[in-house]
Amino acid sequence: MSFLNLIVDAKTKTKLYYFKEIAMKLIENTVQVFEKLQQMLCLGNLTKHKKYQTLALEVVKGQIQIQ
């Protein structure tokens, strides 16, 4: 059976449809994973930023106290 005959075949159309559905689901899941990773990275950066901000404030307070 040639490739074209397979595509025209009704069963194959159904199979291709399911493959398409599976592919779409995989893409959706991948996008969700990347979005979650991006959120985690943003939170990590904010936490780091907050930590550095707190350290900076402590240093400034320390310098003010020393003076």
Residue pairs with C-beta under 8 A, 6 or more apart in sequence:
1 9
6 12
7 13
7 16
